[in-house]
Amino acid sequence: MSNALNAVYASIDELVMFAQKKLELDPLDANITRNRIFALFNLDSYKSNLLDETQVKRNNKCESADKSDETQESNSVIKINSSIDDILRRFFEAAYNANLLDESQEEAYSDEIMGLLSANPSKIQQLFKSIESKNNSVAAQQWLYDYCVNNTYVKQSALNKNIRFNSHNLIITINLAKPEFKNMSKAASGNSVSGGYPKCTICRENEGFAGRNKRTLRTLSLTLGGKEWFWQFSPYGYFNQHGICVNAEHTPMVVNRNTFVNLLDFVDEFPHYFLGCNAALPRIGGSVLAHDHYQGGGEHMPMHHAQVLKTLHLSNKLSDYLSSSISNYENTIVEILDWPGTAIRVVSKSRESIIEVCDRIHKAWVDYDNPKLNIASKDEHQNQQSALSPSVIKTNRGYEMSLIFRNNAVSNEYPDGIFHAHPEYYAVKQEPIGLIEAQGLFILPGRLVRQLNEIAKALESGKTAQLPDNESEFGLVWKELRESLQGNTDKDAIKNAINEELGSICERILLNTAVFKDKQDLVAFLNSLGFIES
């Protein structure tokens, strides 16, 4: 047997051993799993059942030379800090050398191999519930997330390359993996499927589906509002433990009373997470409107921490809309937020109070018209234009349901949306503002890394600096950076100025999305419903 094949077999052994350590592969299933990987490449000359210890130690020494943590389990030659990315890299290098595949096949083979090494969904569900029962939902979700990293569904190495910083009370990220969709019809088509199976990219039938390299996808069954839903982590998440909660039935996006019930059910089980819902309309929501789903995860958004400008209480005017006496809602409040978009926060320890108040506000908003503010609930063809985007967390105050007011109307001046990012900011962000960005975490396109590096380099020329010809769309950014820097050519100063500029523009984009530019107009709307200052 050639040295090249020896290396292939050794790396497959290492993969199987990793799966036993990190992916819940039972030792009794090691041989059958190894043989299934062999079958992918018609391998039949395997000699050893164990990876050569010297080889593994040498590999580990090379990959860990710059790491301080040399922890190693006493019963194994594979170190705890040996990442699956490193192990797969060794396998593919060996496979290339043995002429078993070429680089164009790496993604598909990686997905297939890791799918074989991953536990079946039923076992994942069983283990999750066991951890949740013995510990809590925090530990269980952490285990599931770590599992999805270890089986490569969550692309941690790609996520680590993204840029993230805070600016203007927002979180700004530059996502190097996410494609930019300036035309949202293209975004929607990117989430459609050919052949009719699965019906869309987030249907549960994608679990293990080879057609879209989903062999490693593992989901978690949930019950929300008495109906079946499921949770899955995003492979290219925007924040810590970012995931989606999906209706088991392929049914269109909707925001109604049941939405509030479902969101509360979720945070009752996972109180350390937030969960929210995109507005169920094009241009102001997500790109998958055909399948009802929510987004959330293990990190609260900037809007969840926004300061309060004014607090409103319920008045007798609301009595006709509530299921019990107004006195039962004394501890339910509505907070006007100091936030560039239009958002309020409904706070109560009572689930029913949260549901009823949010439902009342939602029903009123979707039919609200104010020509002076360019707010039209429906277009000329009677298509719905106004929507709410809710997001809930649990705190020591009880439930905090944030409601973001959205409208997708267009005009001759703003054909992409009156309450969309204005054209002067398209160089930075042109895509619609969905739930995550409306809450203050911006996902900016990867092209900005190259473009802003060119601008930064040009700014190092000081007062004689000229905007690069190929970056003319950044005219506003350039003007404001020049004014901010006043000829300063220090690289750190330029970097800080650029970060501040991005934060400022993102804040202005949120102001563009605000349906009530003046907070007093928002207060007036809520006053008309019966929410008043004490």
C-alpha positions in Angstrom: 0.0 0.0 0.0 1.3 3.4 -1.0 2.3 6.1 1.5 -0.4 8.3 0.0 -3.1 5.7 0.8 -1.6 5.2 4.3 -2.2 8.9 5.0 -5.8 8.7 3.7 -6.5 5.7 6.0 -4.8 7.4 8.9 -6.9 10.6 8.5 -10.1 8.6 8.2 -9.2 6.9 11.5 -8.7 10.3 13.0 -12.1 11.5 11.7 -13.8 8.4 13.3 -11.9 9.0 16.6 -13.0 12.6 16.5 -16.6 11.6 16.0 -16.4 9.2 19.0 -15.1 12.1 21.1 -17.2 15.0 19.9 -20.1 13.7 17.8 -21.6 11.0 20.1 -20.5 8.1 17.7 -20.8 4.9 19.7 -17.6 2.7 19.5 -19.8 -0.1 18.3 -20.6 2.0 15.3 -17.0 2.9 14.5 -16.3 0.1 12.0 -19.5 0.6 10.0 -19.0 4.3 9.9 -15.4 3.9 8.8 -16.5 1.4 6.1 -19.1 3.8 4.8 -16.4 6.5 4.3 -14.2 3.9 2.6 -17.1 3.1 0.2 -17.2 6.7 -1.0 -13.7 6.3 -2.5 -13.8 2.5 -3.2 -11.1 1.9 -0.6 -10.5 -1.7 0.4 -6.9 -2.1 1.5 -7.2 -0.9 5.1 -4.6 -2.5 7.4 -5.0 -1.1 10.9 -7.9 -0.4 13.2 -6.0 2.3 15.0 -4.4 5.5 13.9 -0.6 5.3 14.2 0.2 7.1 17.5 3.4 8.7 16.2 1.6 10.1 13.1 -1.1 11.7 15.2 1.3 13.1 17.7 3.3 14.6 14.9 0.2 16.1 13.2 -1.0 17.5 16.5 2.4 19.0 17.3 2.5 20.8 14.0 -1.0 22.2 14.3 -0.6 23.2 17.9 2.8 24.7 17.9 1.5 28.2 18.4 -1.1 27.2 21.0 -0.5 27.4 24.7 -3.2 24.9 25.7 -1.7 21.4 25.2 -4.4 19.6 27.1 -4.8 16.0 26.0 -7.2 13.3 27.2 -5.1 10.6 28.9 -6.8 7.8 26.9 -6.3 9.3 23.5 -3.6 10.5 21.1 -6.0 13.1 19.7 -5.9 16.3 21.6 -9.0 18.1 22.9 -8.0 21.3 20.9 -7.7 19.4 17.6 -10.3 21.2 15.5 -12.4 19.4 12.9 -11.1 21.9 10.3 -7.6 20.7 10.9 -8.5 17.1 10.7 -10.5 17.6 7.5 -7.6 19.5 6.0 -5.3 16.6 6.7 -7.8 14.2 5.1 -8.2 16.2 1.9 -4.5 16.8 1.5 -4.0 13.1 1.7 -6.9 12.4 -0.6 -5.5 14.9 -3.2 -2.1 13.2 -3.0 -3.7 9.8 -3.5 -5.7 11.1 -6.6 -9.0 10.2 -4.9 -10.7 13.6 -5.7 -10.0 17.1 -6.8 -10.5 20.4 -5.0 -13.8 21.1 -6.7 -15.3 18.1 -4.9 -14.1 19.1 -1.4 -17.3 20.8 -0.2 -19.6 18.0 -1.3 -17.3 15.2 0.1 -16.8 17.2 3.4 -20.6 17.4 3.8 -21.1 13.7 3.0 -18.3 12.5 5.4 -19.4 14.7 8.2 -23.0 13.6 7.7 -21.9 10.0 8.1 -20.1 10.9 11.3 -23.0 12.8 12.8 -25.7 11.3 15.0 -29.2 10.7 13.7 -31.8 13.4 14.6 -33.6 11.2 17.0 -30.4 10.7 19.1 -29.7 14.5 19.0 -33.2 15.1 20.3 -32.8 12.5 23.0 -29.4 13.8 24.2 -30.7 17.4 24.2 -33.7 16.6 26.4 -31.4 14.6 28.7 -29.1 17.5 29.2 -32.0 19.9 29.6 -33.5 17.7 32.2 -30.3 17.1 34.2 -29.0 20.7 33.9 -31.0 23.4 32.1 -31.9 24.8 28.7 -28.8 27.0 28.7 -26.5 23.9 29.0 -28.6 22.0 26.4 -28.5 24.7 23.8 -24.7 25.2 24.4 -24.3 21.4 23.8 -26.3 21.5 20.6 -24.4 24.6 19.3 -21.1 23.0 20.1 -22.3 19.8 18.3 -23.2 21.8 15.2 -19.8 23.5 15.2 -18.0 20.1 15.6 -20.0 18.5 12.8 -19.2 21.6 10.6 -22.8 22.6 10.0 -22.0 25.9 11.8 -19.1 27.3 9.8 -17.1 28.6 12.8 -13.9 29.2 11.0 -15.7 31.4 8.4 -17.6 33.2 11.2 -14.3 34.0 13.0 -13.1 36.0 9.9 -16.0 38.4 10.1 -15.4 41.9 11.3 -17.3 43.2 14.3 -17.2 46.4 16.4 -19.5 48.8 18.3 -20.3 52.2 17.1 -23.1 54.7 17.8 -24.7 52.2 20.2 -25.0 49.7 17.4 -23.1 46.5 16.6 -21.5 46.7 13.1 -20.4 43.6 11.4 -18.9 43.0 7.9 -19.9 39.6 6.8 -17.4 37.9 4.5 -19.5 34.9 3.8 -23.0 36.3 3.1 -23.7 37.2 -0.5 -25.0 40.7 -1.1 -28.5 40.9 -2.7 -29.2 44.4 -3.9 -32.2 43.0 -5.8 -34.4 41.2 -3.3 -36.1 39.1 -6.0 -32.7 37.5 -6.4 -32.5 36.9 -2.7 -35.9 35.2 -2.8 -34.9 33.1 -5.8 -31.8 32.1 -3.9 -34.0 30.6 -1.2 -36.3 28.7 -3.6 -35.7 25.2 -4.7 -36.0 23.3 -8.0 -37.9 20.1 -8.2 -40.3 20.9 -5.4 -38.5 19.0 -2.7 -37.9 20.3 -0.2 -40.4 23.1 -0.7 -38.0 25.7 0.5 -34.5 26.0 2.0 -35.7 26.0 5.6 -38.2 23.1 5.4 -37.4 20.3 7.9 -37.0 17.9 4.9 -33.6 19.6 4.3 -32.2 17.7 7.3 -29.7 15.3 5.7 -30.6 16.4 2.2 -27.7 16.0 -0.2 -29.0 18.4 -2.8 -28.0 21.5 -0.8 -25.2 20.0 1.2 -27.4 19.7 4.3 -26.3 16.2 5.4 -25.0 17.7 8.7 -28.1 19.8 9.5 -29.6 18.7 12.8 -32.8 20.2 14.2 -34.6 20.2 17.5 -38.4 19.6 17.8 -40.3 22.2 19.8 -44.0 22.9 20.6 -45.1 26.5 20.3 -48.7 27.5 20.6 -49.6 23.8 20.8 -48.2 23.2 17.3 -45.0 21.6 16.1 -42.0 23.8 15.3 -38.3 23.1 15.2 -35.1 25.0 15.9 -31.9 25.0 14.0 -28.7 27.0 14.1 -27.7 29.1 11.2 -24.5 27.9 9.5 -23.4 31.5 8.9 -24.9 33.1 12.0 -24.8 36.9 12.6 -24.3 36.7 16.3 -23.8 34.2 19.2 -25.9 31.0 18.7 -27.9 32.6 16.0 -30.7 30.3 14.9 -34.1 30.1 13.3 -37.3 28.6 14.7 -39.4 27.1 11.9 -43.0 26.1 11.6 -43.1 22.3 10.8 -45.8 23.1 8.3 -44.7 24.9 5.1 -47.0 27.9 5.5 -46.5 31.6 4.7 -45.0 34.1 7.1 -47.6 35.8 9.3 -47.7 38.1 12.3 -50.8 37.8 14.4 -52.0 37.0 18.0 -50.6 33.5 17.7 -47.2 35.0 16.9 -47.0 36.6 20.3 -48.1 33.4 22.0 -45.4 31.4 20.1 -42.6 33.9 21.0 -43.5 33.7 24.7 -43.6 29.9 24.6 -40.1 29.9 23.2 -38.6 32.2 25.8 -40.4 30.3 28.6 -38.3 27.3 27.6 -35.2 29.2 26.6 -35.2 32.3 28.9 -31.5 33.1 28.0 -32.4 33.6 24.3 -34.4 36.3 22.4 -36.8 35.4 19.7 -38.3 37.7 17.1 -40.2 37.7 13.8 -39.5 39.6 10.6 -42.3 41.7 9.2 -44.2 39.4 6.9 -44.0 41.7 3.9 -41.4 42.1 1.1 -38.7 44.9 1.3 -39.0 45.1 5.1 -38.5 41.5 6.1 -36.5 38.4 5.4 -36.1 36.7 2.0 -38.0 33.6 3.0 -41.6 34.8 3.2 -43.1 31.5 2.0 -42.4 29.6 5.2 -43.3 30.9 8.7 -40.3 31.2 10.9 -38.6 33.3 13.6 -35.0 34.3 14.4 -33.2 34.5 17.7 -30.3 33.3 19.7 -28.0 33.7 22.7 -27.2 37.4 22.4 -29.5 40.3 23.2 -29.6 43.0 20.5 -28.8 46.7 21.1 -32.4 47.7 20.9 -33.2 45.4 23.9 -31.0 47.7 26.0 -32.3 51.0 24.6 -33.1 53.7 27.1 -36.7 54.7 27.8 -38.0 58.2 26.8 -41.5 57.9 28.1 -43.6 55.3 29.9 -47.3 54.8 29.1 -50.0 53.0 31.0 -53.3 51.5 30.0 -56.5 53.6 30.4 -60.2 52.7 30.5 -60.4 53.4 26.8 -58.9 50.0 26.2 -61.5 48.1 28.3 -63.5 47.0 25.2 -60.4 45.3 23.8 -59.2 43.5 26.9 -60.5 40.2 28.3 -60.6 41.4 32.0 -60.9 44.5 34.1 -58.4 47.3 33.4 -57.2 47.0 37.0 -55.6 43.6 36.1 -53.2 45.5 33.8 -51.8 47.9 36.3 -48.3 46.4 36.1 -48.3 46.4 32.3 -46.5 49.3 30.7 -45.6 50.5 27.2 -42.2 52.2 26.9 -41.2 54.7 24.1 -37.6 53.8 23.3 -34.7 56.2 22.6 -34.1 54.4 19.3 -33.5 55.7 15.8 -36.1 53.4 14.3 -39.7 53.4 15.5 -40.0 50.9 18.3 -41.8 50.4 21.7 -41.4 47.9 24.5 -44.4 46.2 26.2 -43.4 45.0 29.7 -45.4 42.8 32.0 -45.0 39.7 34.2 -48.3 38.5 32.7 -48.2 36.5 29.5 -51.9 37.3 28.8 -51.3 41.0 29.3 -48.4 41.0 26.8 -50.4 39.1 24.2 -53.5 41.3 24.5 -51.7 44.6 24.5 -49.4 43.6 21.5 -52.4 42.3 19.6 -54.3 45.6 20.1 -51.4 47.7 19.0 -50.8 45.4 16.0 -54.4 45.5 14.8 -54.5 49.3 15.1 -51.1 49.8 13.3 -51.8 47.7 10.2 -54.9 49.8 9.5 -53.4 53.2 10.4 -53.1 55.9 7.8 -51.4 59.3 8.1 -50.9 61.1 4.8 -48.9 63.9 6.4 -46.3 61.3 7.5 -46.4 59.3 4.2 -47.9 56.4 6.2 -50.4 54.4 4.0 -51.5 51.0 5.4 -52.4 49.8 1.9 -51.2 50.6 -1.6 -53.5 51.6 -4.5 -54.2 47.9 -5.2 -55.2 47.3 -1.5 -52.0 45.3 -0.8 -50.9 45.5 2.8 -48.0 47.9 3.5 -47.8 48.2 7.3 -46.6 45.5 9.6 -45.1 44.9 13.0 -41.9 43.1 13.8 -42.0 41.7 17.4 -39.0 40.5 19.5 -39.1 39.2 23.1 -36.7 38.6 25.9 -37.2 37.7 29.6 -35.7 39.8 32.4 -36.3 40.4 36.1 -39.2 42.7 35.0 -40.9 39.8 33.3 -41.5 39.6 29.6 -40.3 42.5 27.4 -41.9 42.4 24.0 -40.4 45.0 21.6 -42.5 46.0 18.7 -40.9 47.6 15.6 -43.2 49.5 13.3 -42.6 48.9 9.6 -44.0 50.1 6.3 -42.9 49.0 2.8 -44.5 51.8 0.7 -42.7 53.1 -2.3 -42.7 56.4 -4.1 -41.2 58.0 -7.2 -38.5 59.6 -5.1 -37.9 56.3 -3.2 -38.7 53.4 -5.5 -37.0 50.9 -3.1 -39.0 52.1 -0.2 -40.0 55.4 1.5 -38.8 53.8 4.8 -35.8 52.0 3.3 -32.2 53.1 3.4 -31.9 56.2 1.3 -29.8 56.1 -1.9 -27.0 58.2 -0.5 -26.1 55.3 1.9 -26.3 52.5 -0.8 -22.5 52.3 -0.9 -22.6 51.0 2.6 -25.9 49.2 2.7 -28.6 48.7 0.0 -30.3 45.6 1.1 -33.6 45.7 3.1 -33.4 46.2 6.8 -34.8 43.1 8.5 -35.4 42.1 12.1 -31.7 41.8 13.2 -30.6 45.1 11.7 -33.8 46.9 12.9 -32.7 45.8 16.4 -29.2 47.4 15.9 -26.9 44.6 14.6 -25.9 45.5 11.1 -24.7 43.0 8.6 -22.7 44.9 6.0 -21.4 43.3 2.7 -17.9 41.8 2.5 -16.9 44.0 -0.4 -16.5 46.9 2.1 -13.2 45.3 3.4 -11.5 46.0 0.1 -13.3 49.3 -0.6 -12.6 50.8 2.8 -9.0 49.6 2.7 -8.6 51.6 -0.5 -10.2 54.6 1.0 -8.1 54.3 4.2 -4.9 54.1 2.1 -5.9 57.2 0.1 -6.6 59.1 3.3 -3.0 58.5 4.4 -2.1 61.2 1.9 -3.6 63.8 4.2 -5.0 67.1 2.9 -4.0 66.3 -0.6 -5.9 63.0 -0.6 -8.2 62.1 -3.5 -11.1 59.6 -3.5 -10.1 56.7 -5.7 -11.8 56.8 -9.0 -13.2 53.3 -8.7 -14.9 54.2 -5.4 -16.9 57.2 -6.5 -20.1 55.9 -4.9 -18.4 56.7 -1.5 -18.6 60.4 -2.1 -20.6 61.1 1.1 -18.4 58.8 3.2 -15.2 60.4 1.8 -16.5 64.0 2.5 -17.4 63.1 6.1 -14.2 61.3 6.7 -12.1 64.2 5.5 -14.1 66.6 7.8 -13.6 64.2 10.7 -9.9 63.6 10.2 -8.9 67.2 9.3 -5.7 65.9 7.5 -4.7 63.4 10.2 -2.8 60.6 8.5 -2.4 58.3 11.5 -3.5 54.8 10.6 -5.3 54.1 13.8 -7.1 57.5 13.6 -8.2 56.7 10.1 -9.4 53.2 11.2 -11.4 54.7 14.1 -12.8 57.4 11.9 -14.0 54.8 9.4 -15.6 52.7 12.1 -17.4 55.8 13.5 -18.6 56.7 10.0 -20.0 53.3 9.4 -21.9 53.5 12.8 -23.2 56.9 11.9 -24.5 55.8 8.5 -26.1 52.7 10.0 -27.8 55.0 12.6 -29.1 57.2 9.8 -30.4 54.2 7.9 -32.4 53.2 11.0 -33.7 56.8 11.0 -34.8 56.3 7.4 -36.8 53.2 8.4 -38.6 55.1 11.2 -42.3 55.5 10.3 -42.7 58.1 13.0 -39.7 60.5 12.7 -41.0 62.5 15.6 -41.5 60.5 18.8 -44.5 62.7 19.7 -46.3 61.3 16.6 -45.7 57.8 18.0 -47.0 58.9 21.4 -50.1 60.4 19.7 -50.8 57.2 17.9 -50.6 55.2 21.2 -52.7 57.8 23.1 -55.4 57.4 20.5 -55.6 53.7 21.5 -55.8 54.4 25.2 -52.2 54.3 26.3 -51.5 57.3 28.4 -49.0 58.9 30.7 -50.0 58.6 34.4 
